[in-house]
Amino acid sequence: MRRADKVRVKTIYAPRLNAPWDRWAGVNYTDNVDELLGDPEIGVVIVTTPPHVHYQIVKQVIEAGKNVVLEKPFVPSVKEAEELFALARQHGVMIQGYQDRRFDSDFLTM
């Protein structure tokens, strides 16, 4: 999960921080999205939210000047995708979709 020489997880945002999960040492946990988006050390935000809120969240991240990696499905319409790509170009940031494979049977057997 971490490559100290290249990449590290700095902040994890969750709307409710009282969820019972293991926490990583040295990682900031916040329920304030503005804290995450306002941090100049954060260059990339990975969005893994329910698909119906992808467009609004990614737009907010791009407008904050952050690069975005977005879990599939990307957004519901071509129009929304085109708007997000245009906005990313305008702000000089990257937006990239990806398919999370964590629930695939071959991944789960590892």
C-alpha positions in Angstrom: 0.0 0.0 0.0 2.9 2.3 0.6 6.1 3.1 -1.2 7.8 5.5 1.1 10.2 6.5 -1.7 7.4 7.5 -4.1 3.9 7.5 -2.7 2.2 7.5 0.6 -1.3 7.6 2.0 -1.5 11.0 3.9 -5.2 11.4 4.6 -8.3 9.3 4.5 -11.7 11.0 4.4 -14.8 9.3 5.7 -18.1 11.0 6.4 -18.3 9.0 9.7 -15.1 8.3 11.5 -16.6 6.0 14.1 -16.5 3.0 11.7 -14.7 0.0 13.2 -11.7 -0.4 10.9 -8.0 -0.8 11.6 -6.2 2.5 11.4 -2.7 2.9 9.9 -0.1 4.7 11.9 1.0 8.0 10.5 -2.2 8.5 8.4 -4.5 11.4 9.2 -8.2 10.5 9.3 -10.8 13.2 8.8 -14.5 13.7 8.3 -13.9 17.2 6.8 -13.5 17.1 3.1 -12.2 20.7 3.0 -9.3 19.6 5.2 -8.3 17.0 2.6 -8.8 19.3 -0.5 -7.1 22.2 1.1 -3.9 20.3 1.9 -1.1 21.4 -0.5 0.8 18.2 0.1 -2.0 16.0 -1.4 -1.6 15.7 -5.1 -3.9 12.9 -6.0 -7.3 12.0 -4.6 -8.7 8.5 -5.1 -12.5 8.5 -5.2 -14.2 5.2 -4.2 -17.7 6.4 -3.4 -21.1 5.2 -4.5 -21.4 5.9 -8.3 -24.4 8.3 -8.0 -22.1 10.9 -6.3 -19.1 10.5 -8.5 -19.8 13.6 -10.7 -20.3 16.0 -7.8 -17.3 14.7 -5.8 -14.9 14.6 -8.7 -15.9 18.1 -9.8 -15.1 19.3 -6.3 -11.7 17.6 -6.3 -10.8 19.0 -9.7 -11.8 22.5 -8.7 -9.5 22.2 -5.7 -6.6 21.5 -8.1 -6.1 17.9 -7.3 -5.5 15.0 -9.7 -8.2 12.3 -9.6 -8.3 8.5 -9.8 -12.0 7.5 -10.1 -13.3 4.0 -9.4 -15.7 2.6 -12.1 -18.4 3.2 -13.1 -17.0 6.6 -14.1 -20.1 8.8 -14.3 -23.6 8.1 -15.6 -23.4 10.0 -18.9 -21.0 10.9 -21.6 -22.0 14.5 -21.1 -20.8 14.4 -17.5 -17.6 12.7 -18.4 -16.9 15.3 -21.1 -17.6 18.1 -18.6 -15.2 16.6 -16.1 -12.4 16.1 -18.7 -12.8 19.7 -19.8 -12.7 20.9 -16.2 -9.6 18.9 -15.6 -7.9 20.4 -18.6 -8.9 23.8 -17.4 -7.3 23.2 -14.0 -4.3 21.5 -15.4 -5.0 18.2 -13.5 -5.4 14.6 -14.6 -8.5 12.5 -14.2 -8.3 8.7 -14.6 -10.8 5.9 -14.3 -9.9 2.5 -13.0 -11.6 -0.8 -12.2 -11.1 -2.0 -8.6 -10.6 -5.8 -8.6 -10.8 -6.3 -4.8 -14.0 -8.4 -5.1 -12.9 -10.6 -8.0 -12.6 -14.3 -7.0 -8.9 -14.5 -8.1 -8.0 -11.6 -6.0 -9.9 -12.9 -3.0 -8.1 -16.2 -3.1 -4.7 -14.6 -2.7 
